[in-house]
Amino acid sequence: MLAGMTTNVVFGLLRVAILVAALKAANGEIADYTVAAANTYVWIGQGLLGFILLWGTNELAERVRSGDVVVDLYRPWNLQGALLAEDVGRGGYAFLTRLAPPMVFGMLLFPFQFPATAVQWPLFLVSALIALVISFGFRFLIDISSFWLIDNRGLYGFWNVSSGLLCGLTVPISFFPEWAREVLWLTPFPAVLQAPIDVFLGHGDPVKLLLLQAFWAVVILAIGHLTLQRAVRKVVVQGG
Amino acid sequence: MIEVRELRREFKVATSKGLRRNYKTVTAVDGVTFEVQAGEAVGYVGPNGAGKSTTIKMLTGILVPTSGHITVDGVDPSRQRRDLAKRIGVVFGQRSQLWWDLPLRDSFDLLRSIYRVSAEDYRKRLDECVELLGLQELLITPVRQLSLGQRMRGEITAALLHAPELLVLDEPTIGLDLESKERLREFLADINTRRGTTLLLTTHDLDDIERLCPRLMVIDHGRVLADGPLDELRAEVTPDRELVIDLREPGPAPDVPGVTAVRSEANGLRHHLTFRRAETTAAQLITQVVRQVEVHDLAVVEPEIDDVIRKLYQRQLDQDVRR
């Protein structure tokens, strides 16, 4: 846990240094980001990363590969729902150990842009929770792709490499050229990370952002549900 | 409890040659029909790849049959998998349904919530299993620290917490030592007779069958070769029995009518007399033998269950060749 926090903070420092240097070169402002907003963006991003668990463990995929997933499948539960519940529980713990520490660190030691209105605090929490659900939805889909692929490490690796850029972790999505920005906001990716940060910073209408997130959460869970059903009906469970 | 008619399951297997990919169809289960009544204990045996696990997966609804009809406890497993899961218990000898890093008790508590068992029933059932399986000291041990035998006792308990009417066991005694096996068998026999829990178990250990299952089903190449009480199968497949006599003094084997073959060992101190169960009784034979020679000890030997099954496979093979 301590090792995780330290790594997280060190990466945060690197990202802050790079982003602030870029801002200074651009006379202190790029798109809707000032130096304080950029610091806030980095520290919230560092916190959310562990909270929503953007890069999962691929554990379910391994269970599919080994056939141990039969044990999960013959239980009288909705597998996706059960795993989501487990992930939300994990989020509760990660809130204390992963989300709060880098945010507090940033607030205390760096220029920080606090929300303009008090209501943004609870809205941010709701937004972060929905982001966790969407992130779970992505991980679940990548995991159960192994029903067809058997070995999903390629897809898993591709997600780990590309998700940072698509979700707004590498740089804020508003730094992208206009066409890319517009295309990205039509996808569910910004809802995983950029949206809660925007709610906190007051970039855009928070209610609209939350509705957009809720929409994507429903869509991705529905796709997960249908895909799992299809996997169980059409695909073979491995192992004797 | 279980009704299976003309059950078939085919798999497509890729046979790649260079870049071209061809598929051939393999039939794992090929027209299996059987019925199991409530309260029965049935052994389901066959060599590796015979189609046992495939059948089990279809019975629990994890695999959809290619064709045929299954009803388990009144429902179609693949259509009402969750509904069925509440009413049956499954134990896979090679997999675990316990949480690897949690103590046994926490795993059981989680299962209680998943199966929505009332606190009172849960306590009663858990106490019973804990007592009969000797789990008292193990409840606070993380599953990863349990030995295989201890873990299997945990697995069986886990499968019984919701008091299923049918318990399906896929190789429950695999890898266990003799004592652990015996303990498990005793427990299973007990819940079968006392609670009336229907048992269906696959195994390669034929002692499991001998101890637990009055009824035996033998499957090979996806087809049922034989189905019936163990004794009947024995009589049907191997009409011979054997009388083993130990003499006081070495000597020639007694010449008794009804004996079809004689095999002697230990320099004539021991003789194996083979006879047909339909034509001669052991009592007749013994009376004759003791008149002729002085017998130190004697025993009537039934063919080993392994022999019975081997002969069943052989018979099927002969039929296939003739066809």
Interface residues (C-beta under 8 A of the other chain):
Chain A: G67 D68 V70 V71 L73 Y74 R75 P76 W77 N78 A82 V232 R233 K234 V236 V237 G239 G240
Chain B: F11 N48 G49 S53 K57 T60 G61 I62 L63 V64 S78 R81 R82 D83 A85 K86 V90 F92 Q94 R95 S96 Q97 I114 Y115
